[in-house]
Amino acid sequence: MKRKICVISGSRAEYGLLKALLEGIRSSADLDLQLVVTGMHLSPEFGLTAREIEQDGFSLADRIEILLSSDSPVGVAKAMGLGMIGFADALARLAPDIVVVLGDRFEILAAGAAALVAGIPIAHIHGGETTEGAFDEAIRHSLTKMAHLHFVAAPPYRDRVVQLGEHPDRVFLVGGLGIDAIRRVRRMSRTELEESIGFRFGRSNLLVTYHSPTLETGNPVTQLDELLAALATLGPETHLLFTLPNADTGGRALIERINQFAVGRANVCAVPSLGQHRYLSALSVVDGVVGNSSSGLAEAPSFGVGTINIGDRQAGRLKAESVIDCLPTKEGIEGALKQLFSEHFRASLVHVHNPYGDGGATDRILNVLRTHPLQGLLKKSFFDLPVPPAALGPLNG
């Protein structure tokens, strides 16, 4: 009997990472794919990317509407509640053997919680990573504690999942899924990409993605304004391709400000979603990546492209030498831009090594999904690490 593998996706970037795995499950003789979409995939405002998934040939087992009409803290919390209700019904109907989730978004937390109480084993991809500037950090580690199988991208992340009490036998070092996508996807030529998005690249080009840093106490628009002010100093010969922010708390205000910035500037283009094919194609064309997206750390180094990583949203992640960290200020970003375009830095990019591996994560995950025993998987014992007494420090109380 085939194992029923329910994969849940709620965002464009997540789907891009999962696509090769979805294809592998679908073509496997001993696995049955159940693909459930939610979140931004079902929102016209964010590109209605469920249509792209269907155009890729995937059948959708269910669509979980969480009504992303509000990005206030109250709206996001209510969306999570709606998600739990929808996932509870979907999982009861589909009765999968394993639920596969990736990352750290709030809709994925709702899916994980529903699977947990339904008694369905959870396989979590890209656990153990840190993003200290966003509440995604807590969600990711919460999913680790809910999950029963763990697929991590690098040795330090494996160590961290074990540190959270997960047994090493259930933690699999597979590498980054983004590397598989880079190896698999045929990139568009520069001309093809220009025609696809209706935008001409210039002498210099930057791919810009800026998401809301959800743990910052100030207004996220203030940081974005610093970025836009720095980019405005580059002049019209540098062309800017923006991918708009995710459906995070405060994200709509950022989208509005970016769209305002693009008005009247022939060298600026803002799109809700490039999709994986166009995004990876853009990475092979641009001179650098700017913003606070994980793709600048996980995928851009494999293209020999420099990344300007702004602020603390990605603080704690492994970073290649191609990543330039800077403060979220106009002066800090201007300094980073100067370094990005310097001859010395650009010459150094040919020697960059991506810390997320060289590919093969998809096949490693598929092998575990096919073969790992399911009996007894739901019960977990906390795996304690030996801690020297001196490391504990004085007791309070």
N, C-alpha and C positions, 0 to 999 in steps of 0.2 A: 504494500500500500504506500502511495506517495505521501511524503510529509507535506503538510500544508503550511507554507511560510507566508505570513502576513507582513508586508512591508508598508510602513506608514511614512508619508512625505507631506510636508506642509509648506515648503518654500522652493524657489527656483534653484538656489545654490545646492541645497540638500539633494534635490532630484538629480542634478548634474553629477554629484558624487555617487549616487546610488545607481545610476543608469546601467552601468556595466554589470553590476550585481543583479539587477532586475532581469537583464537579458540572460544572464547565466542561470538564474532560477527558472525562468520561463523555458529555456531550452533543455533543462535537466530532465532526465528520464525518471528520476526518483523524487523530484520536488514539484510541488504545485504552487504557483504564485498567486497570492491574493494582494493586489495593490490597492491601498486605501489612501485617498488624498483629502487634504483639509487646508485650512488657512488661506494663504495667499494664492494657492493654486485655483481657488474658486472665486477670487475677487477680480472683477474687471479693472479696478483701480490699480492692481498690481500685475496686470498683464494676462489674467485668466489663463495661467499656464497649464491648467488641466487639459486644455485643448491641444497644447504642444505634446503633452504626454500621450494623448490618444493618437495624434499624428505620427508619433514614434512607433505605433503599433501595439501599445499596451491597452488591455481591457481594465477598466476600473471596477474593482469589486464593491466599492462604496465611496460616497462623497460625504464628508462630515462638515456641515456648515457651522462655522463658529461666529459669523456675523462681525467682520472686522470693520464696523462702521465708526468705531471710536477707538482712539489710541491713548485715552487717559488711563491711569492706573485702575480705576473702577471698570472701565470698558474692557481692559485686558483680562482682569480677574473674572469678569462675567463670561468672556469668550472661553476662558479655560473651563468654567463650569459647564457651558454648553458643549464644549468638546468632550468632557467626561461622559455626559449623557449620550452623546452621539456615538462615541467609541464603545460604551457599554452595550448599546443595541447592536452595533456592527459586529463586535467580537462574539456576542452571543449567537448571532446568526451564522457567522463564518466558521466559528469553532476551529481556529488555527492550532497547529501544534507548537509553533513558535511565532512570536511577534518580534520583528526587527525594527529598531529605531536608531536614528543617528543624531548625535549632537546634543543640543542644549536649548532648543526653543520652547516657549511656553505651551504651544499646542502639542508638542511631543511629550511634555510632562503629563498633560491630561491623558494622552494615549497610554503612557506607561502606567499611570495610576489605575486606569480602567483594566488593563491587562493583569496587573498585580492582584487586584481583588477578584478577578475572574479565574485566577489560578492558571494562567497561561505563561509559560516560560518566556522571558524577554532576553533578546540578544541586543546589546548596546554597542554601537560603533563610535569610535573617537572619544571614548571616555579618558579620564585622567588628565585632560588638558586644562589650562587655566585661562580665564579672561577676567582679570581683576576689576575691570572698569564697567562690567555689565552684570546684571543679576542672572544672566545665562550661566555664570560660574556655579551658583548654587543649584540651578536646575540640572546641570550636567552631573554634578556629584550625587544629587538625589537620584537621578536615573541609574547611576552606578549601583547604588544600594538596592534599587528595585530589581536590577537585572540579574540574570543567572549565567549568561555568557558574555564575555567582554572582548571586543576586537579593538586593539589600540595601535596607534600609529608610530610610536617610538619608544625606546627603552625607558626613558624617564616617566613616560605616561603609564607604562606597565607597572613600574614601581609604585606610582601614586595610587593606582587602583588597588594593588595589594595592600598598600598602607591604609586604605579605607576599609580593610577587613575582608576583601575578596580572596578566595583561595587561588593560589598561583595556577593550579591545574585548569581553572576556568578562565584564565586571562591569556589571550592569544595575541602575540606581537605580529601584526600583519602588514604594517606600513600604512601610508596614506592612500585613500581611495582616489584622491585627486590626481595622483601620479598615473594611475591606470587610465584615467580619462585622457590625460595628455598623450599617452602612448597610443591610444585607440582611435581618437577622433582625427579625421582628416581636416586640416585647417583650410579655411577659405583664403584665396589670394587677397591682396590688398584691394584690388578692384572689385572683386566679388563682395567683400565685406562692405565697402563703400556703397555699392548699389543696394545691398540688403538693408542698411540702416538709413540710407538717404543722406549721407554725410561724407564730406571729403576730408581726408587727413591732410596735415600740413607738413612743414619741414620738421617740426618737432611735435610729438603727440603724447598725451597723458591719459590714462584710464583712471577715473576718479570714482570711488565708492565711499560714502561716509554714512555710517549708521549712528543711531542715537546711543550715546554712552549712558546706559540706563541707571548707573549708580552715581553719576555726578549730581551734586546738589544744585548746581546752577542750571540755567536754561541751555539746552543743547544747541539752540539756534545761535547762541553767542559764540560757541566754538566753531560752528559752521561758518559764521560770518568772518571769523579770522582766516579760515581756509580760503574762502572766496576772495577776500581782500588780497591774500598772498598770490593767488592764481591770476588775479586781475593785473598784477605787475608784470606778467610774462609777455604781454603784448599779443597782437593778433596772429603772429607767425607760429605760436604754439597752440595747437588745437586740443580741445578738451572734450573727452567722451565720458559723460556721467552715466552710471547705472544708479537708479534711484534707490533710496533706503528701503529697508524691510519694514514690515508692519510691527515695529517696536513702539514702546511707549514714547510719545512725542514725535513719531516719525513723519506724520503728515505736515507738521510745520517745517521740517527740513525739506520735504519734497516741494512745498510751495516756494521756499526761498531759493532752491536750486533752479526751479522753473523760471522764477523771476530773473535770476542771474543770466539765464540763457537767452532771454528776450533781447533782440537787437544785436546779439553777438554771433556773427557768422562762423566764428571759430569754436562755437560751443554747441554740443548736442546732448540732450538728456533723454534717456529711454527708460521705461519702467523695468524692462527685463531684456537682456541680450540673449538669454538661453545659453546652454553650454557650448554649442557649436560656435556661435558668434563671439562668445566671451573668450574662449581659448584662441580663436582666430585673432581677436583684438590684442591678446597678450603677445602674439608673435609680430605685431605691427608697431605697438607703442614703444616709447622710450622709457616709460616708467609707470608705476602704479602708485596712486596717492589716496590716502584715506585711512580707514581703520577696519577694513574687512580682513577676515582670515585668509582670503585667497591671495592677498599680497604676501603672506608668509608661507602658505602651503603650496601654492601653484606657481606663482611668479618666478621663484628662484630657478625652476626647471627650464625656464625660457631665457635665462641669462638677463632678466629684466630687474632693474632696481626698484625698490619699494620704499616709499615714505610712509611710515607708520605713525599716525598722529595720536597723541594722548595715551590713556591707560586702558582703552577698551580691550586690547589684545595683550595687556601686560601679563607676563608669565609664560607665554607660549615660546616654544623653541623657535629660533630665528636664524636664518642663514646670514652670511656676511653681506648679502645684497640688501639687507633691510636697514634703513636709516630711521632710528627713533627720534621723535622731536616733540616738543611741547605744543599744545593746541593754541599757539599764539601766532600772529602774523609774522613776527620776527623769527620765531622758531621754524616755521614752515618755509619762510624765504631762505633761511640758512640751509635747510634740508634740500630745497630745490637747487640751490647753487651747488651743493655737493653732488646731487644726482646727475647734473649735467656736466660735471667736471671731467676732464680727460682722464685723470688718475682713477677716479671711481669707475668710470665706464670701462677702462682697460681691465680693472680687477674682476669684472663680472664673468669673464671667461673661465675663471677658476672656482666659481661658486659651486658648493655642494648643497643639495637640498636635504635637510635633516629628516624629511619625511619618507626617505627611501627611494628606491629605483623602480617600483612597480611590483605587481603580483598580489596585491591585497585582495582583489576580487576572488581569485582562485583559492586563496587560503581560507577566506570566509566561507565560500561555497563548500569546501571540504568539511569544515566543522559542522555546518548546517546539515549536511548529508549524513554524517557518521556519528556525531556525538550522542551518547545515550540520553534518552529523555527520561527514563525511569529514575526517580529520586532527584531530578534536577531542581524541583521547586524548593526543596529544603536546603538551607545554607547554614553553615557554621561560620561564625566570625573568626577570621584568620588573624590571630594576634602576632604582632612582631615583638621580638625581644627588645625591651627598652632598658638601657642602663639606668640604675636608680638616680644617678647624678643628673640625667637628662630631664627628669621629672620636675626638679626644682622643689622649693618648699611648698608644703601643703597649705591651702587657705583654710580659715575657720578657727 
